[in-house]
Amino acid sequence: MADTPIGGPPTTVLISTGGTIAAQTTDDGAVPALGAAQLLSTTPRSDAVIRSVDLMSVDSSAMTVADQFAVVRAIADALTDPTVAGVVVTHGTDTMEETSFLADLYAVDDRPVVFTGAQRPADAPDSDGPANLAAALATIADPASRGRGVLVVAGGRVLSARGLFKVSTTDPAAFDCVSPDLPRRVLAEPIPVGRTARVDTFALYPGVSPGLIAAAVAQNAAGLVLAATGSGNTHPDITAEVALAVQHGVTVVVTSRVPYGEVSTTYGGGGGAVDLHRAGAIVSPWLRAPQARMALIALLTAGCDCAEIAGFFAQPGTRTD
Ligand SMILES: N[C@@H](CC(=O)O)C(=O)O
């Protein structure tokens, strides 16, 4: 661990969580093995003073919601030190869109927070991890990174966490955004510790069984996020289940399984977004299912009611770009 000398240059905190960037290839497949200090040892030299925090070592596809909030708390802990210039989080790319967005929801500090990862394991001859980590550290040092919320650096791109999704299982430019300038919503609530609200998510498709929704309600889901077809539409049978779920006090958010474009109350016919909205569902115009779920978990855990949650998804928020 390298720490900041008193009166010395600002420190960057590097939080490692696992993922392919930290993975080594074994007979049983690639698994996270390296901590922050080992990641730094293969990263092109930077003059930054770096404090390492080995928070966890997991494949991000195996992360729990508790793990994700632990990452958010570790970022907040790092920023309690006024000598810290910013925080880099190394994380698997599979669920980086979720954890980075969750961190963005609580990012009240102007200092930059940058997530990065890799598509190729650390022991691959062409691993993209070292270059991504170097770029993430450089992004912390860039004054233009301040006040932009959480950023994600991969494959030569610097993107906002808001609206982010993984677009390739292999390309180093692993991510894109649904829209480059989504308004920023920051939650005033404290970062939760302990139990969080259960929110389930389903992709909808022709022939989908309405029983999926009933099963989630029966298992006490507090919220449901539906990745509907097109601009937020589905079969009329789903609308009836949504109405029942809402009557049971479950908050239902409708988004789309389509990557780009706005989700809107355009279509009727019994299963359109107009009908789902009338059944009590909240339409998420831009956040897709993985990020809408993170927001809903945070809002329900904070005790927000349906009107407040609808306001979160509807209001423009604070533009920072
Ligand atoms: N399965 C890996 C993939 C990656 O990091 O690219 C993970 O998300 O941890």
The ligand as an ORCA input file, in Angstrom:
! r2SCAN-3c Opt
* xyz 0 1
  N     -17.253    -12.354    -15.914
  C     -16.365    -11.203    -15.786
  C     -16.296    -10.497    -17.083
  C     -15.400     -9.288    -17.112
  O     -14.920     -8.782    -16.120
  O     -15.179     -8.799    -18.244
  C     -16.876    -10.310    -14.683
  O     -17.813     -9.607    -14.885
  O     -16.347    -10.326    -13.607
*
